Amino acid sequence: MTRDILGDVEKHFWLTRSVARCMDVSLAEAMAEGRLTTNGYAEIVTRCRASGCSDQCEKWLSKQQVKANSAPEFCANGETLNALKT
């Protein structure tokens, strides 16, 4: 039996969306505006799944009381999410 080394897709889909939302970035709007492709969306979720920082991410998300100016430093999608913010 092959072991899946990626994290749960649903969990990481929501982590990715939640970090973006904390930054006031709508991934759906970015797609509608052509700034993020469907493949690009799938890539950022997959990158999150492979990053191994979900515990750290969940802790960061739990502490967010105001909009974040940027993605957390440990975020595997920080560069992409920060670019979508502008």
PDB file with one MODEL, atoms N, CA, C and O in Angstrom:
MODEL        1
ATOM      1  N   MET A   1       0.847  -1.186   0.000  1.00  0.00           N
ATOM      2  CA  MET A   1       0.000   0.000   0.000  1.00  0.00           C
ATOM      3  C   MET A   1       0.888   1.244   0.000  1.00  0.00           C
ATOM      4  O   MET A   1       1.851   1.328   0.762  1.00  0.00           O
ATOM      5  N   THR A   2       0.560   2.201  -0.854  1.00  0.00           N
ATOM      6  CA  THR A   2       1.316   3.438  -0.961  1.00  0.00           C
ATOM      7  C   THR A   2       0.825   4.433   0.079  1.00  0.00           C
ATOM      8  O   THR A   2      -0.378   4.634   0.241  1.00  0.00           O
ATOM      9  N   ARG A   3       1.756   5.048   0.774  1.00  0.00           N
ATOM     10  CA  ARG A   3       1.417   6.042   1.799  1.00  0.00           C
ATOM     11  C   ARG A   3       1.301   7.409   1.155  1.00  0.00           C
ATOM     12  O   ARG A   3       2.193   7.835   0.421  1.00  0.00           O
ATOM     13  N   ASP A   4       0.212   8.092   1.429  1.00  0.00           N
ATOM     14  CA  ASP A   4      -0.015   9.443   0.912  1.00  0.00           C
ATOM     15  C   ASP A   4       0.783  10.425   1.764  1.00  0.00           C
ATOM     16  O   ASP A   4       0.546  10.544   2.966  1.00  0.00           O
ATOM     17  N   ILE A   5       1.734  11.133   1.138  1.00  0.00           N
ATOM     18  CA  ILE A   5       2.584  12.048   1.902  1.00  0.00           C
ATOM     19  C   ILE A   5       1.996  13.456   1.969  1.00  0.00           C
ATOM     20  O   ILE A   5       2.520  14.316   2.677  1.00  0.00           O
ATOM     21  N   LEU A   6       0.916  13.692   1.238  1.00  0.00           N
ATOM     22  CA  LEU A   6       0.282  14.997   1.269  1.00  0.00           C
ATOM     23  C   LEU A   6      -0.803  15.017   2.330  1.00  0.00           C
ATOM     24  O   LEU A   6      -1.389  13.983   2.650  1.00  0.00           O
ATOM     25  N   GLY A   7      -1.064  16.184   2.868  1.00  0.00           N
ATOM     26  CA  GLY A   7      -2.129  16.332   3.850  1.00  0.00           C
ATOM     27  C   GLY A   7      -3.498  16.252   3.207  1.00  0.00           C
ATOM     28  O   GLY A   7      -3.625  16.252   1.982  1.00  0.00           O
ATOM     29  N   ASP A   8      -4.517  16.183   4.038  1.00  0.00           N
ATOM     30  CA  ASP A   8      -5.899  16.098   3.601  1.00  0.00           C
ATOM     31  C   ASP A   8      -6.264  17.294   2.725  1.00  0.00           C
ATOM     32  O   ASP A   8      -6.087  18.443   3.129  1.00  0.00           O
ATOM     33  N   VAL A   9      -6.771  17.021   1.534  1.00  0.00           N
ATOM     34  CA  VAL A   9      -7.047  18.088   0.573  1.00  0.00           C
ATOM     35  C   VAL A   9      -8.085  19.077   1.095  1.00  0.00           C
ATOM     36  O   VAL A   9      -7.929  20.284   0.908  1.00  0.00           O
ATOM     37  N   GLU A  10      -9.137  18.593   1.742  1.00  0.00           N
ATOM     38  CA  GLU A  10     -10.176  19.495   2.238  1.00  0.00           C
ATOM     39  C   GLU A  10      -9.629  20.421   3.326  1.00  0.00           C
ATOM     40  O   GLU A  10      -9.906  21.620   3.321  1.00  0.00           O
ATOM     41  N   LYS A  11      -8.867  19.874   4.240  1.00  0.00           N
ATOM     42  CA  LYS A  11      -8.283  20.680   5.313  1.00  0.00           C
ATOM     43  C   LYS A  11      -7.404  21.786   4.739  1.00  0.00           C
ATOM     44  O   LYS A  11      -7.492  22.937   5.167  1.00  0.00           O
ATOM     45  N   HIS A  12      -6.569  21.445   3.784  1.00  0.00           N
ATOM     46  CA  HIS A  12      -5.627  22.421   3.242  1.00  0.00           C
ATOM     47  C   HIS A  12      -6.300  23.411   2.300  1.00  0.00           C
ATOM     48  O   HIS A  12      -5.839  24.543   2.156  1.00  0.00           O
ATOM     49  N   PHE A  13      -7.378  22.994   1.663  1.00  0.00           N
ATOM     50  CA  PHE A  13      -8.197  23.927   0.886  1.00  0.00           C
ATOM     51  C   PHE A  13      -8.692  25.032   1.816  1.00  0.00           C
ATOM     52  O   PHE A  13      -8.588  26.216   1.493  1.00  0.00           O
ATOM     53  N   TRP A  14      -9.236  24.638   2.980  1.00  0.00           N
ATOM     54  CA  TRP A  14      -9.768  25.625   3.920  1.00  0.00           C
ATOM     55  C   TRP A  14      -8.670  26.430   4.595  1.00  0.00           C
ATOM     56  O   TRP A  14      -8.866  27.615   4.864  1.00  0.00           O
ATOM     57  N   LEU A  15      -7.526  25.829   4.876  1.00  0.00           N
ATOM     58  CA  LEU A  15      -6.416  26.609   5.445  1.00  0.00           C
ATOM     59  C   LEU A  15      -5.973  27.688   4.458  1.00  0.00           C
ATOM     60  O   LEU A  15      -5.759  28.837   4.844  1.00  0.00           O
ATOM     61  N   THR A  16      -5.837  27.318   3.194  1.00  0.00           N
ATOM     62  CA  THR A  16      -5.414  28.264   2.157  1.00  0.00           C
ATOM     63  C   THR A  16      -6.415  29.406   2.044  1.00  0.00           C
ATOM     64  O   THR A  16      -6.029  30.575   2.030  1.00  0.00           O
ATOM     65  N   ARG A  17      -7.692  29.073   1.964  1.00  0.00           N
ATOM     66  CA  ARG A  17      -8.733  30.102   1.872  1.00  0.00           C
ATOM     67  C   ARG A  17      -8.762  30.983   3.118  1.00  0.00           C
ATOM     68  O   ARG A  17      -8.974  32.192   3.022  1.00  0.00           O
ATOM     69  N   SER A  18      -8.550  30.386   4.271  1.00  0.00           N
ATOM     70  CA  SER A  18      -8.603  31.143   5.523  1.00  0.00           C
ATOM     71  C   SER A  18      -7.463  32.134   5.638  1.00  0.00           C
ATOM     72  O   SER A  18      -7.672  33.270   6.061  1.00  0.00           O
ATOM     73  N   VAL A  19      -6.258  31.721   5.268  1.00  0.00           N
ATOM     74  CA  VAL A  19      -5.127  32.657   5.286  1.00  0.00           C
ATOM     75  C   VAL A  19      -5.399  33.797   4.310  1.00  0.00           C
ATOM     76  O   VAL A  19      -5.189  34.964   4.640  1.00  0.00           O
ATOM     77  N   ALA A  20      -5.862  33.463   3.115  1.00  0.00           N
ATOM     78  CA  ALA A  20      -6.179  34.496   2.129  1.00  0.00           C
ATOM     79  C   ALA A  20      -7.233  35.452   2.686  1.00  0.00           C
ATOM     80  O   ALA A  20      -7.096  36.669   2.558  1.00  0.00           O
ATOM     81  N   ARG A  21      -8.272  34.912   3.295  1.00  0.00           N
ATOM     82  CA  ARG A  21      -9.347  35.733   3.841  1.00  0.00           C
ATOM     83  C   ARG A  21      -8.823  36.665   4.931  1.00  0.00           C
ATOM     84  O   ARG A  21      -9.243  37.820   5.012  1.00  0.00           O
ATOM     85  N   CYS A  22      -7.908  36.174   5.770  1.00  0.00           N
ATOM     86  CA  CYS A  22      -7.309  37.030   6.811  1.00  0.00           C
ATOM     87  C   CYS A  22      -6.538  38.192   6.204  1.00  0.00           C
ATOM     88  O   CYS A  22      -6.357  39.233   6.836  1.00  0.00           O
ATOM     89  N   MET A  23      -6.087  38.000   4.970  1.00  0.00           N
ATOM     90  CA  MET A  23      -5.353  39.044   4.259  1.00  0.00           C
ATOM     91  C   MET A  23      -6.287  39.920   3.424  1.00  0.00           C
ATOM     92  O   MET A  23      -5.832  40.829   2.730  1.00  0.00           O
ATOM     93  N   ASP A  24      -7.590  39.648   3.492  1.00  0.00           N
ATOM     94  CA  ASP A  24      -8.591  40.334   2.681  1.00  0.00           C
ATOM     95  C   ASP A  24      -8.393  40.043   1.194  1.00  0.00           C
ATOM     96  O   ASP A  24      -8.584  40.915   0.346  1.00  0.00           O
ATOM     97  N   VAL A  25      -8.008  38.807   0.895  1.00  0.00           N
ATOM     98  CA  VAL A  25      -7.844  38.345  -0.480  1.00  0.00           C
ATOM     99  C   VAL A  25      -8.932  37.320  -0.749  1.00  0.00           C
ATOM    100  O   VAL A  25      -9.042  36.322  -0.037  1.00  0.00           O
ATOM    101  N   SER A  26      -9.732  37.566  -1.772  1.00  0.00           N
ATOM    102  CA  SER A  26     -10.739  36.608  -2.195  1.00  0.00           C
ATOM    103  C   SER A  26     -10.162  35.805  -3.363  1.00  0.00           C
ATOM    104  O   SER A  26      -9.925  36.344  -4.444  1.00  0.00           O
ATOM    105  N   LEU A  27      -9.942  34.523  -3.132  1.00  0.00           N
ATOM    106  CA  LEU A  27      -9.409  33.681  -4.205  1.00  0.00           C
ATOM    107  C   LEU A  27     -10.426  33.536  -5.329  1.00  0.00           C
ATOM    108  O   LEU A  27     -10.041  33.436  -6.494  1.00  0.00           O
ATOM    109  N   ALA A  28     -11.721  33.522  -5.003  1.00  0.00           N
ATOM    110  CA  ALA A  28     -12.763  33.447  -6.037  1.00  0.00           C
ATOM    111  C   ALA A  28     -12.733  34.694  -6.919  1.00  0.00           C
ATOM    112  O   ALA A  28     -12.845  34.595  -8.141  1.00  0.00           O
ATOM    113  N   GLU A  29     -12.581  35.867  -6.300  1.00  0.00           N
ATOM    114  CA  GLU A  29     -12.484  37.105  -7.086  1.00  0.00           C
ATOM    115  C   GLU A  29     -11.218  37.122  -7.930  1.00  0.00           C
ATOM    116  O   GLU A  29     -11.241  37.558  -9.081  1.00  0.00           O
ATOM    117  N   ALA A  30     -10.124  36.651  -7.366  1.00  0.00           N
ATOM    118  CA  ALA A  30      -8.868  36.609  -8.125  1.00  0.00           C
ATOM    119  C   ALA A  30      -9.020  35.721  -9.361  1.00  0.00           C
ATOM    120  O   ALA A  30      -8.478  36.026 -10.424  1.00  0.00           O
ATOM    121  N   MET A  31      -9.754  34.631  -9.213  1.00  0.00           N
ATOM    122  CA  MET A  31     -10.005  33.767 -10.373  1.00  0.00           C
ATOM    123  C   MET A  31     -10.914  34.467 -11.378  1.00  0.00           C
ATOM    124  O   MET A  31     -10.652  34.429 -12.580  1.00  0.00           O
ATOM    125  N   ALA A  32     -11.975  35.102 -10.899  1.00  0.00           N
ATOM    126  CA  ALA A  32     -12.912  35.795 -11.783  1.00  0.00           C
ATOM    127  C   ALA A  32     -12.232  36.920 -12.552  1.00  0.00           C
ATOM    128  O   ALA A  32     -12.589  37.210 -13.694  1.00  0.00           O
ATOM    129  N   GLU A  33     -11.257  37.546 -11.921  1.00  0.00           N
ATOM    130  CA  GLU A  33     -10.523  38.653 -12.542  1.00  0.00           C
ATOM    131  C   GLU A  33      -9.357  38.178 -13.403  1.00  0.00           C
ATOM    132  O   GLU A  33      -8.693  38.996 -14.040  1.00  0.00           O
ATOM    133  N   GLY A  34      -9.098  36.873 -13.434  1.00  0.00           N
ATOM    134  CA  GLY A  34      -8.008  36.335 -14.239  1.00  0.00           C
ATOM    135  C   GLY A  34      -6.634  36.451 -13.594  1.00  0.00           C
ATOM    136  O   GLY A  34      -5.619  36.239 -14.258  1.00  0.00           O
ATOM    137  N   ARG A  35      -6.592  36.787 -12.300  1.00  0.00           N
ATOM    138  CA  ARG A  35      -5.307  36.899 -11.608  1.00  0.00           C
ATOM    139  C   ARG A  35      -4.860  35.569 -11.022  1.00  0.00           C
ATOM    140  O   ARG A  35      -3.708  35.426 -10.611  1.00  0.00           O
ATOM    141  N   LEU A  36      -5.767  34.592 -10.980  1.00  0.00           N
ATOM    142  CA  LEU A  36      -5.463  33.249 -10.496  1.00  0.00           C
ATOM    143  C   LEU A  36      -6.225  32.262 -11.367  1.00  0.00           C
ATOM    144  O   LEU A  36      -7.439  32.376 -11.533  1.00  0.00           O
ATOM    145  N   THR A  37      -5.509  31.298 -11.919  1.00  0.00           N
ATOM    146  CA  THR A  37      -6.140  30.283 -12.760  1.00  0.00           C
ATOM    147  C   THR A  37      -6.625  29.120 -11.897  1.00  0.00           C
ATOM    148  O   THR A  37      -6.254  29.006 -10.729  1.00  0.00           O
ATOM    149  N   THR A  38      -7.441  28.275 -12.473  1.00  0.00           N
ATOM    150  CA  THR A  38      -7.881  27.087 -11.741  1.00  0.00           C
ATOM    151  C   THR A  38      -6.686  26.195 -11.423  1.00  0.00           C
ATOM    152  O   THR A  38      -6.610  25.614 -10.340  1.00  0.00           O
ATOM    153  N   ASN A  39      -5.755  26.088 -12.368  1.00  0.00           N
ATOM    154  CA  ASN A  39      -4.539  25.313 -12.094  1.00  0.00           C
ATOM    155  C   ASN A  39      -3.707  25.966 -11.004  1.00  0.00           C
ATOM    156  O   ASN A  39      -3.131  25.279 -10.160  1.00  0.00           O
ATOM    157  N   GLY A  40      -3.645  27.284 -11.021  1.00  0.00           N
ATOM    158  CA  GLY A  40      -2.919  28.007  -9.982  1.00  0.00           C
ATOM    159  C   GLY A  40      -3.526  27.786  -8.617  1.00  0.00           C
ATOM    160  O   GLY A  40      -2.810  27.651  -7.624  1.00  0.00           O
ATOM    161  N   TYR A  41      -4.844  27.750  -8.565  1.00  0.00           N
ATOM    162  CA  TYR A  41      -5.550  27.500  -7.305  1.00  0.00           C
ATOM    163  C   TYR A  41      -5.216  26.093  -6.807  1.00  0.00           C
ATOM    164  O   TYR A  41      -4.902  25.899  -5.633  1.00  0.00           O
ATOM    165  N   ALA A  42      -5.287  25.127  -7.704  1.00  0.00           N
ATOM    166  CA  ALA A  42      -4.959  23.745  -7.337  1.00  0.00           C
ATOM    167  C   ALA A  42      -3.512  23.643  -6.853  1.00  0.00           C
ATOM    168  O   ALA A  42      -3.220  22.897  -5.918  1.00  0.00           O
ATOM    169  N   GLU A  43      -2.615  24.385  -7.483  1.00  0.00           N
ATOM    170  CA  GLU A  43      -1.203  24.361  -7.090  1.00  0.00           C
ATOM    171  C   GLU A  43      -0.994  24.918  -5.686  1.00  0.00           C
ATOM    172  O   GLU A  43      -0.197  24.371  -4.924  1.00  0.00           O
ATOM    173  N   ILE A  44      -1.695  25.998  -5.326  1.00  0.00           N
ATOM    174  CA  ILE A  44      -1.470  26.546  -3.990  1.00  0.00           C
ATOM    175  C   ILE A  44      -2.048  25.625  -2.911  1.00  0.00           C
ATOM    176  O   ILE A  44      -1.494  25.529  -1.816  1.00  0.00           O
ATOM    177  N   VAL A  45      -3.147  24.955  -3.214  1.00  0.00           N
ATOM    178  CA  VAL A  45      -3.689  23.998  -2.248  1.00  0.00           C
ATOM    179  C   VAL A  45      -2.728  22.816  -2.108  1.00  0.00           C
ATOM    180  O   VAL A  45      -2.472  22.356  -0.995  1.00  0.00           O
ATOM    181  N   THR A  46      -2.202  22.327  -3.220  1.00  0.00           N
ATOM    182  CA  THR A  46      -1.248  21.213  -3.181  1.00  0.00           C
ATOM    183  C   THR A  46       0.030  21.615  -2.451  1.00  0.00           C
ATOM    184  O   THR A  46       0.583  20.823  -1.687  1.00  0.00           O
ATOM    185  N   ARG A  47       0.499  22.832  -2.680  1.00  0.00           N
ATOM    186  CA  ARG A  47       1.695  23.322  -1.987  1.00  0.00           C
ATOM    187  C   ARG A  47       1.447  23.366  -0.479  1.00  0.00           C
ATOM    188  O   ARG A  47       2.324  23.015   0.311  1.00  0.00           O
ATOM    189  N   CYS A  48       0.257  23.796  -0.088  1.00  0.00           N
ATOM    190  CA  CYS A  48      -0.115  23.813   1.327  1.00  0.00           C
ATOM    191  C   CYS A  48      -0.119  22.383   1.877  1.00  0.00           C
ATOM    192  O   CYS A  48       0.393  22.131   2.968  1.00  0.00           O
ATOM    193  N   ARG A  49      -0.691  21.463   1.125  1.00  0.00           N
ATOM    194  CA  ARG A  49      -0.757  20.057   1.559  1.00  0.00           C
ATOM    195  C   ARG A  49       0.629  19.475   1.802  1.00  0.00           C
ATOM    196  O   ARG A  49       0.808  18.656   2.703  1.00  0.00           O
ATOM    197  N   ALA A  50       1.603  19.887   1.013  1.00  0.00           N
ATOM    198  CA  ALA A  50       2.955  19.330   1.094  1.00  0.00           C
ATOM    199  C   ALA A  50       3.859  20.062   2.079  1.00  0.00           C
ATOM    200  O   ALA A  50       4.968  19.605   2.357  1.00  0.00           O
ATOM    201  N   SER A  51       3.395  21.197   2.611  1.00  0.00           N
ATOM    202  CA  SER A  51       4.285  22.068   3.387  1.00  0.00           C
ATOM    203  C   SER A  51       4.603  21.582   4.790  1.00  0.00           C
ATOM    204  O   SER A  51       5.679  21.876   5.312  1.00  0.00           O
ATOM    205  N   GLY A  52       3.697  20.851   5.407  1.00  0.00           N
ATOM    206  CA  GLY A  52       3.953  20.356   6.758  1.00  0.00           C
ATOM    207  C   GLY A  52       3.844  21.395   7.852  1.00  0.00           C
ATOM    208  O   GLY A  52       4.361  21.187   8.950  1.00  0.00           O
ATOM    209  N   CYS A  53       3.184  22.508   7.580  1.00  0.00           N
ATOM    210  CA  CYS A  53       3.086  23.558   8.606  1.00  0.00           C
ATOM    211  C   CYS A  53       1.644  23.819   9.028  1.00  0.00           C
ATOM    212  O   CYS A  53       1.328  24.917   9.487  1.00  0.00           O
ATOM    213  N   SER A  54       0.774  22.840   8.883  1.00  0.00           N
ATOM    214  CA  SER A  54      -0.642  23.076   9.187  1.00  0.00           C
ATOM    215  C   SER A  54      -0.878  23.411  10.661  1.00  0.00           C
ATOM    216  O   SER A  54      -1.732  24.243  10.967  1.00  0.00           O
ATOM    217  N   ASP A  55      -0.146  22.789  11.573  1.00  0.00           N
ATOM    218  CA  ASP A  55      -0.310  23.121  12.997  1.00  0.00           C
ATOM    219  C   ASP A  55       0.051  24.579  13.255  1.00  0.00           C
ATOM    220  O   ASP A  55      -0.662  25.296  13.956  1.00  0.00           O
ATOM    221  N   GLN A  56       1.162  25.000  12.680  1.00  0.00           N
ATOM    222  CA  GLN A  56       1.612  26.388  12.825  1.00  0.00           C
ATOM    223  C   GLN A  56       0.586  27.338  12.188  1.00  0.00           C
ATOM    224  O   GLN A  56       0.305  28.410  12.724  1.00  0.00           O
ATOM    225  N   CYS A  57       0.048  26.939  11.066  1.00  0.00           N
ATOM    226  CA  CYS A  57      -0.938  27.754  10.363  1.00  0.00           C
ATOM    227  C   CYS A  57      -2.217  27.879  11.189  1.00  0.00           C
ATOM    228  O   CYS A  57      -2.764  28.973  11.330  1.00  0.00           O
ATOM    229  N   GLU A  58      -2.687  26.774  11.728  1.00  0.00           N
ATOM    230  CA  GLU A  58      -3.895  26.810  12.550  1.00  0.00           C
ATOM    231  C   GLU A  58      -3.717  27.721  13.762  1.00  0.00           C
ATOM    232  O   GLU A  58      -4.643  28.441  14.134  1.00  0.00           O
ATOM    233  N   LYS A  59      -2.546  27.696  14.374  1.00  0.00           N
ATOM    234  CA  LYS A  59      -2.273  28.582  15.508  1.00  0.00           C
ATOM    235  C   LYS A  59      -2.276  30.036  15.065  1.00  0.00           C
ATOM    236  O   LYS A  59      -2.837  30.892  15.748  1.00  0.00           O
ATOM    237  N   TRP A  60      -1.652  30.324  13.924  1.00  0.00           N
ATOM    238  CA  TRP A  60      -1.620  31.687  13.389  1.00  0.00           C
ATOM    239  C   TRP A  60      -3.039  32.173  13.121  1.00  0.00           C
ATOM    240  O   TRP A  60      -3.404  33.287  13.498  1.00  0.00           O
ATOM    241  N   LEU A  61      -3.836  31.332  12.466  1.00  0.00           N
ATOM    242  CA  LEU A  61      -5.209  31.702  12.151  1.00  0.00           C
ATOM    243  C   LEU A  61      -6.025  31.973  13.414  1.00  0.00           C
ATOM    244  O   LEU A  61      -6.845  32.890  13.441  1.00  0.00           O
ATOM    245  N   SER A  62      -5.803  31.183  14.448  1.00  0.00           N
ATOM    246  CA  SER A  62      -6.579  31.344  15.681  1.00  0.00           C
ATOM    247  C   SER A  62      -6.274  32.658  16.391  1.00  0.00           C
ATOM    248  O   SER A  62      -7.069  33.110  17.216  1.00  0.00           O
ATOM    249  N   LYS A  63      -5.151  33.270  16.089  1.00  0.00           N
ATOM    250  CA  LYS A  63      -4.746  34.513  16.751  1.00  0.00           C
ATOM    251  C   LYS A  63      -5.073  35.760  15.944  1.00  0.00           C
ATOM    252  O   LYS A  63      -4.834  36.873  16.412  1.00  0.00           O
ATOM    253  N   GLN A  64      -5.612  35.597  14.748  1.00  0.00           N
ATOM    254  CA  GLN A  64      -5.876  36.746  13.885  1.00  0.00           C
ATOM    255  C   GLN A  64      -7.128  37.477  14.344  1.00  0.00           C
ATOM    256  O   GLN A  64      -8.229  36.926  14.314  1.00  0.00           O
ATOM    257  N   GLN A  65      -6.952  38.704  14.763  1.00  0.00           N
ATOM    258  CA  GLN A  65      -8.061  39.551  15.221  1.00  0.00           C
ATOM    259  C   GLN A  65      -8.337  40.691  14.241  1.00  0.00           C
ATOM    260  O   GLN A  65      -9.437  41.243  14.211  1.00  0.00           O
ATOM    261  N   VAL A  66      -7.338  41.033  13.449  1.00  0.00           N
ATOM    262  CA  VAL A  66      -7.473  42.086  12.442  1.00  0.00           C
ATOM    263  C   VAL A  66      -6.919  41.547  11.128  1.00  0.00           C
ATOM    264  O   VAL A  66      -6.270  40.501  11.100  1.00  0.00           O
ATOM    265  N   LYS A  67      -7.179  42.264  10.050  1.00  0.00           N
ATOM    266  CA  LYS A  67      -6.678  41.837   8.743  1.00  0.00           C
ATOM    267  C   LYS A  67      -5.151  41.825   8.754  1.00  0.00           C
ATOM    268  O   LYS A  67      -4.514  42.759   9.242  1.00  0.00           O
ATOM    269  N   ALA A  68      -4.587  40.772   8.219  1.00  0.00           N
ATOM    270  CA  ALA A  68      -3.130  40.648   8.124  1.00  0.00           C
ATOM    271  C   ALA A  68      -2.644  41.407   6.894  1.00  0.00           C
ATOM    272  O   ALA A  68      -3.282  41.367   5.842  1.00  0.00           O
ATOM    273  N   ASN A  69      -1.533  42.087   7.025  1.00  0.00           N
ATOM    274  CA  ASN A  69      -0.952  42.814   5.896  1.00  0.00           C
ATOM    275  C   ASN A  69      -0.263  41.890   4.906  1.00  0.00           C
ATOM    276  O   ASN A  69      -0.098  42.223   3.732  1.00  0.00           O
ATOM    277  N   SER A  70       0.138  40.722   5.397  1.00  0.00           N
ATOM    278  CA  SER A  70       0.821  39.761   4.527  1.00  0.00           C
ATOM    279  C   SER A  70       0.631  38.359   5.097  1.00  0.00           C
ATOM    280  O   SER A  70       0.175  38.177   6.226  1.00  0.00           O
ATOM    281  N   ALA A  71       0.994  37.384   4.284  1.00  0.00           N
ATOM    282  CA  ALA A  71       0.927  35.993   4.725  1.00  0.00           C
ATOM    283  C   ALA A  71       1.982  35.765   5.802  1.00  0.00           C
ATOM    284  O   ALA A  71       2.989  36.472   5.846  1.00  0.00           O
ATOM    285  N   PRO A  72       1.757  34.784   6.668  1.00  0.00           N
ATOM    286  CA  PRO A  72       2.780  34.491   7.683  1.00  0.00           C
ATOM    287  C   PRO A  72       4.076  34.025   7.010  1.00  0.00           C
ATOM    288  O   PRO A  72       4.045  33.423   5.936  1.00  0.00           O
ATOM    289  N   GLU A  73       5.201  34.307   7.645  1.00  0.00           N
ATOM    290  CA  GLU A  73       6.507  33.992   7.059  1.00  0.00           C
ATOM    291  C   GLU A  73       6.679  32.521   6.722  1.00  0.00           C
ATOM    292  O   GLU A  73       7.362  32.190   5.753  1.00  0.00           O
ATOM    293  N   PHE A  74       6.078  31.636   7.497  1.00  0.00           N
ATOM    294  CA  PHE A  74       6.248  30.200   7.281  1.00  0.00           C
ATOM    295  C   PHE A  74       5.378  29.664   6.144  1.00  0.00           C
ATOM    296  O   PHE A  74       5.553  28.517   5.734  1.00  0.00           O
ATOM    297  N   CYS A  75       4.453  30.461   5.632  1.00  0.00           N
ATOM    298  CA  CYS A  75       3.480  30.000   4.644  1.00  0.00           C
ATOM    299  C   CYS A  75       4.146  29.661   3.316  1.00  0.00           C
ATOM    300  O   CYS A  75       4.856  30.475   2.726  1.00  0.00           O
ATOM    301  N   ALA A  76       3.895  28.441   2.866  1.00  0.00           N
ATOM    302  CA  ALA A  76       4.452  27.986   1.586  1.00  0.00           C
ATOM    303  C   ALA A  76       3.870  28.770   0.414  1.00  0.00           C
ATOM    304  O   ALA A  76       4.463  28.804  -0.664  1.00  0.00           O
ATOM    305  N   ASN A  77       2.722  29.394   0.616  1.00  0.00           N
ATOM    306  CA  ASN A  77       2.069  30.178  -0.430  1.00  0.00           C
ATOM    307  C   ASN A  77       2.184  31.674  -0.201  1.00  0.00           C
ATOM    308  O   ASN A  77       1.483  32.457  -0.843  1.00  0.00           O
ATOM    309  N   GLY A  78       3.055  32.073   0.701  1.00  0.00           N
ATOM    310  CA  GLY A  78       3.187  33.479   1.045  1.00  0.00           C
ATOM    311  C   GLY A  78       3.425  34.377  -0.149  1.00  0.00           C
ATOM    312  O   GLY A  78       2.775  35.413  -0.286  1.00  0.00           O
ATOM    313  N   GLU A  79       4.334  33.998  -1.000  1.00  0.00           N
ATOM    314  CA  GLU A  79       4.659  34.831  -2.159  1.00  0.00           C
ATOM    315  C   GLU A  79       3.436  35.010  -3.064  1.00  0.00           C
ATOM    316  O   GLU A  79       3.143  36.120  -3.508  1.00  0.00           O
ATOM    317  N   THR A  80       2.738  33.929  -3.328  1.00  0.00           N
ATOM    318  CA  THR A  80       1.556  33.987  -4.193  1.00  0.00           C
ATOM    319  C   THR A  80       0.445  34.802  -3.558  1.00  0.00           C
ATOM    320  O   THR A  80      -0.144  35.665  -4.209  1.00  0.00           O
ATOM    321  N   LEU A  81       0.152  34.536  -2.288  1.00  0.00           N
ATOM    322  CA  LEU A  81      -0.920  35.266  -1.600  1.00  0.00           C
ATOM    323  C   LEU A  81      -0.584  36.746  -1.471  1.00  0.00           C
ATOM    324  O   LEU A  81      -1.456  37.595  -1.648  1.00  0.00           O
ATOM    325  N   ASN A  82       0.661  37.061  -1.165  1.00  0.00           N
ATOM    326  CA  ASN A  82       1.062  38.468  -1.065  1.00  0.00           C
ATOM    327  C   ASN A  82       0.916  39.175  -2.415  1.00  0.00           C
ATOM    328  O   ASN A  82       0.521  40.340  -2.463  1.00  0.00           O
ATOM    329  N   ALA A  83       1.232  38.481  -3.505  1.00  0.00           N
ATOM    330  CA  ALA A  83       1.092  39.067  -4.837  1.00  0.00           C
ATOM    331  C   ALA A  83      -0.381  39.309  -5.180  1.00  0.00           C
ATOM    332  O   ALA A  83      -0.706  40.283  -5.858  1.00  0.00           O
ATOM    333  N   LEU A  84      -1.259  38.439  -4.722  1.00  0.00           N
ATOM    334  CA  LEU A  84      -2.690  38.603  -4.981  1.00  0.00           C
ATOM    335  C   LEU A  84      -3.285  39.745  -4.168  1.00  0.00           C
ATOM    336  O   LEU A  84      -4.336  40.277  -4.528  1.00  0.00           O
ATOM    337  N   LYS A  85      -2.640  40.122  -3.096  1.00  0.00           N
ATOM    338  CA  LYS A  85      -3.134  41.223  -2.241  1.00  0.00           C
ATOM    339  C   LYS A  85      -2.986  42.558  -2.938  1.00  0.00           C
ATOM    340  O   LYS A  85      -3.784  43.466  -2.702  1.00  0.00           O
ATOM    341  N   THR A  86      -2.013  42.696  -3.766  1.00  0.00           N
ATOM    342  CA  THR A  86      -1.759  43.989  -4.408  1.00  0.00           C
ATOM    343  C   THR A  86      -2.604  44.200  -5.639  1.00  0.00           C
ATOM    344  O   THR A  86      -2.501  45.242  -6.287  1.00  0.00           O
TER     345      THR A  86
ENDMDL
END
